[in-house]
């Protein structure tokens, strides 16, 4: 099936500004939360044998360590910490208010949203430095980002899902590895999940999946080239899935969408061209759950059509792109192009 351009519903004319304003407010919030995350949890004066010492707790459950007796140097350190933390908290609070206002404008335009639970999880991953550096959002949850990228509502594809898929990308071409904190200092995926909901635990029968007490599933996928994962990661994704390599190709997409209760949700998702062909390939994979195949096909077809109608400058499907495709994906692309009447440009 080929979708017509008229099957896609354009966003309202003021959506461009609303999207940009929400992303700017989120960027302010994200920066302030990263500053707070990098600061010690608390710093205070602690008396011992008649002497006051500067005590520091890096994390809430840590034992405090002393950094020296009260002196001009320790007083200056305490004052700098107090000022930095107060400033970051104020910036975060200001950004929260701004996000609420701009997310309401966003929701009024009926653009795609994420649930508040998904938003909380992705914000935590972004502040921890995992999203954009180590992790991509893949599967159905990526489609809100594709709709905002195209500035249209898709006729299919952005559909309800009961799980949440992430793909490991550290060291790949789509990883923004320059972002902080440094890889060695980042929390593990499980640590971030538990900071959001302490009931998350690894599924012993599926060690690539974490489940919380409500049954919500978070799965970690990894391409063969990403193996082995760092020893700090308790997830054990299957690394034999060659189709995961395709999601590390091209140019990943960053987008900020609103949640249902007026918060911001960051999304970092694969190149839409590669995601589309990945989905069409899954629809034909013999081992794939047969109930998922029709949805895979819908998503692949609608995303290819979205690319040809709305993304020709950012994500061209030209001869160079076609020649880059592995044989199994090139055949799928050629079949689609023939059916859709699409001819790649030179």
C-alpha positions in Angstrom: 0.0 0.0 0.0 1.2 3.5 -0.9 0.0 6.4 1.1 -0.9 9.6 -0.7 0.4 13.0 0.5 -3.2 14.0 1.3 -3.4 11.1 3.8 -1.0 13.1 6.0 -2.7 15.8 8.1 -0.5 19.0 8.3 0.2 20.5 11.7 -1.3 24.0 12.2 0.6 26.9 10.8 1.9 28.0 14.3 3.2 24.6 15.2 6.8 25.4 14.1 7.1 28.1 16.7 5.4 26.1 19.4 7.7 23.1 18.8 10.8 25.4 18.9 9.6 27.1 22.1 9.0 23.8 23.9 12.4 22.5 22.9 14.1 25.7 24.1 12.3 25.4 27.5 13.3 21.8 27.8 16.9 22.6 27.0 16.9 25.1 29.8 15.4 22.5 32.2 17.8 19.8 31.0 20.9 22.0 31.6 19.8 23.0 35.1 19.1 19.4 36.0 22.5 18.3 34.8 24.1 20.9 36.9 22.1 19.7 39.9 23.0 16.0 39.1 26.7 16.9 39.0 26.6 18.7 42.3 26.9 16.8 45.6 23.5 16.0 47.2 24.3 18.1 50.2 27.1 20.0 52.0 27.1 21.1 55.6 29.2 21.8 58.7 29.7 19.0 61.1 31.2 19.5 64.6 33.7 17.1 66.0 35.8 17.6 69.2 35.0 21.3 69.2 36.1 21.7 65.5 33.7 22.3 62.5 34.4 20.3 59.4 32.9 20.7 55.9 30.9 17.5 55.3 29.8 16.4 51.8 27.2 13.7 50.8 27.5 12.9 47.1 24.3 10.8 47.0 21.3 10.7 49.3 22.2 7.3 50.8 25.9 8.0 51.1 27.8 8.5 54.3 29.2 12.1 54.6 32.9 12.6 54.1 34.8 15.5 55.5 36.7 17.9 53.3 38.7 19.8 55.9 38.2 22.0 59.0 36.4 25.3 58.6 38.8 27.7 56.9 38.6 30.5 54.3 39.0 27.7 51.6 36.3 25.4 52.9 34.0 28.4 53.5 34.5 29.5 49.9 33.8 26.0 48.7 30.6 25.8 50.8 29.5 29.3 49.6 30.1 28.3 45.9 28.1 25.1 46.4 25.2 26.9 48.0 25.1 29.5 45.3 25.4 27.1 42.4 22.7 24.8 43.8 20.3 27.6 44.5 20.8 29.1 41.0 20.3 25.7 39.3 17.2 24.9 41.3 15.7 28.3 40.4 16.5 27.8 36.7 14.9 24.4 36.9 11.8 25.8 38.6 11.5 28.6 36.0 11.9 26.1 33.2 9.2 23.9 34.7 6.8 26.8 34.6 7.8 27.6 31.1 7.4 24.0 30.0 3.9 23.8 31.5 2.8 26.9 29.6 4.4 25.8 26.3 3.2 22.2 26.6 -0.4 23.5 27.0 0.1 25.5 23.7 1.5 22.3 22.1 -1.5 20.1 23.3 -4.0 22.7 22.1 -2.6 22.0 18.6 -3.3 18.3 19.0 0.3 17.3 18.1 1.6 13.8 19.1 2.2 13.2 22.8 3.9 10.7 25.1 2.5 9.3 28.3 3.8 11.0 31.5 5.5 7.8 32.6 7.4 7.6 29.4 8.3 11.3 29.7 9.6 10.8 33.2 11.8 7.9 32.2 13.2 9.6 29.1 13.9 12.8 31.0 15.8 10.8 33.6 17.8 9.0 30.9 18.6 12.4 29.3 19.8 14.0 32.5 21.9 11.0 33.3 23.6 11.3 29.9 22.4 8.0 28.5 19.8 9.2 26.0 21.6 10.6 22.9 24.9 9.1 24.0 24.2 5.5 24.9 20.6 4.9 24.0 18.1 5.4 21.1 14.3 5.1 21.4 13.2 2.5 18.9 10.0 0.9 17.9 6.5 2.5 18.0 7.5 5.1 20.6 9.8 6.7 18.0 6.9 7.7 15.8 6.0 10.8 17.8 9.4 12.2 16.9 8.9 11.3 13.2 5.6 13.1 13.1 7.0 16.3 14.6 10.0 16.1 12.2 7.6 16.0 9.3 5.2 18.4 10.8 2.3 16.2 10.0 0.0 13.6 11.6 0.6 10.2 10.0 -2.4 8.1 8.8 -0.9 5.1 10.6 2.2 4.1 12.6 2.0 6.1 15.8 -0.1 3.5 17.6 -0.5 2.4 21.2 2.1 0.0 22.6 2.5 -1.8 25.9 6.3 -1.8 26.1 9.3 0.5 25.6 12.2 -0.4 23.4 15.7 1.1 23.7 18.7 0.4 21.5 22.3 0.6 22.7 24.4 3.0 20.6 27.5 4.1 22.6 30.5 4.4 20.2 28.3 4.2 17.1 27.9 6.9 14.4 24.6 8.2 15.9 26.0 8.6 19.4 26.5 12.2 20.6 29.4 11.1 22.7 30.6 14.6 23.5 27.7 15.2 25.9 28.2 15.0 29.7 28.6 13.3 32.0 31.5 11.2 30.6 30.8 7.6 29.8 32.7 6.2 32.8 30.7 8.4 35.2 27.2 7.7 33.8 24.7 5.6 35.8 23.7 2.3 34.4 20.3 1.9 32.6 19.0 -0.1 35.6 20.1 2.5 38.1 18.2 5.2 36.1 15.1 3.0 35.9 15.1 2.4 39.6 15.6 6.1 40.3 12.3 6.7 38.6 10.6 3.5 39.9 12.4 1.3 42.5 10.2 -1.7 41.6 12.0 -2.2 38.2 13.8 -5.5 38.2 15.4 -7.7 35.5 13.3 -10.4 34.0 15.3 -13.6 34.7 13.8 -15.4 31.8 14.4 -12.4 29.5 17.6 -10.7 30.8 17.2 -8.0 28.1 14.0 -6.8 29.8 13.2 -4.9 33.0 9.6 -5.0 34.4 8.1 -2.9 37.2 5.3 -3.9 39.6 2.6 -2.7 37.2 4.0 -5.0 34.4 5.4 -2.2 32.3 8.3 -3.5 30.2 11.5 -1.8 29.2 13.6 -3.8 26.7 17.2 -3.1 25.7 18.3 -4.2 22.2 21.9 -4.2 20.9 23.5 -4.7 17.5 26.3 -7.3 17.2 28.9 -4.4 16.8 27.9 -3.0 20.2 28.9 -6.2 22.1 30.0 -6.5 24.8 28.1 -3.9 26.8 30.0 -2.3 29.7 30.2 -4.5 32.8 28.2 -2.0 34.8 25.1 -2.8 32.7 23.0 -5.6 34.2 20.9 -6.0 31.0 21.9 -8.8 28.7 20.5 -8.0 25.3 20.7 -10.5 22.5 23.6 -9.3 20.3 22.9 -11.6 17.4 20.2 -9.4 15.8 21.9 -8.1 12.7 18.8 -5.9 12.0 19.8 -3.7 14.9 22.8 -2.6 13.0 20.6 -0.7 10.5 19.2 1.5 13.3 22.8 2.9 13.9 23.0 4.2 10.3 22.3 7.6 8.9 21.4 10.7 11.0 19.4 10.2 14.3 16.6 12.6 15.1 16.2 14.5 18.4 12.8 15.9 19.2 10.9 17.2 22.2 7.2 16.5 22.5 4.7 17.2 25.2 3.3 14.6 27.6 -0.4 14.3 28.4 0.0 16.3 31.6 2.0 19.2 30.2 5.6 18.1 30.7 8.3 17.8 28.1 9.6 14.4 26.8 12.9 14.2 24.9 13.1 11.6 22.1 16.3 10.5 20.3 15.3 8.1 17.5 16.9 6.4 14.4 17.2 7.8 10.9 13.6 7.5 9.5 14.7 6.0 6.3 16.6 3.1 8.0 13.8 2.7 10.6 11.2 2.4 7.7 13.2 -0.4 6.0 14.0 -2.0 9.3 10.2 -2.2 9.9 9.5 -3.7 6.5 12.2 -6.3 7.0 10.7 -7.2 10.4 7.3 -7.7 8.7 8.9 -10.5 6.6 11.1 -12.0 9.3 10.0 -15.6 9.8 10.8 -15.6 13.5 8.8 -12.4 14.1 5.6 -12.6 16.2 2.9 -12.9 13.5 0.6 -10.5 15.4 3.2 -7.7 15.1 3.8 -8.1 11.4 0.9 -6.0 10.1 1.8 -3.1 12.3 5.5 -3.4 11.2 4.4 -3.2 7.6 2.1 -0.2 8.2 4.9 1.6 10.0 7.5 0.9 7.4 5.3 2.0 4.5 4.0 5.2 6.1 7.5 6.2 7.1 8.9 5.7 3.6 6.1 7.8 2.2 6.6 10.5 4.9 10.3 10.6 3.9 9.6 11.1 0.2 6.9 13.7 0.8 8.4 15.8 3.6 12.0 15.0 4.2 13.7 15.1 0.8 16.2 17.7 1.9 17.1 16.3 5.4 16.8 12.6 4.6 17.0 12.1 0.8 16.2 8.7 -0.7 18.5 9.2 -3.6 20.8 6.9 -5.5 23.6 7.3 -3.0 21.2 6.2 -0.2 20.0 3.2 -2.2 23.5 2.1 -3.0 24.4 2.2 0.7 21.6 -0.3 1.6 22.5 -4.0 2.2 21.0 -6.3 -0.4 18.1 -7.5 1.8 17.0 -3.9 2.4 17.7 -2.7 -1.2 15.3 -5.3 -2.5 12.6 -4.1 -0.1 13.2 -0.5 -1.1 13.0 -1.4 -4.8 9.7 -3.3 -4.3 8.3 -0.3 -2.4 9.6 2.2 -5.0 8.0 0.2 -7.9 4.7 0.0 -6.1 4.7 3.7 -5.1 6.0 5.0 -8.4 9.0 6.5 -6.8 12.2 7.1 -8.7 15.4 7.9 -6.6 17.1 11.1 -7.8 20.7 11.1 -8.9 
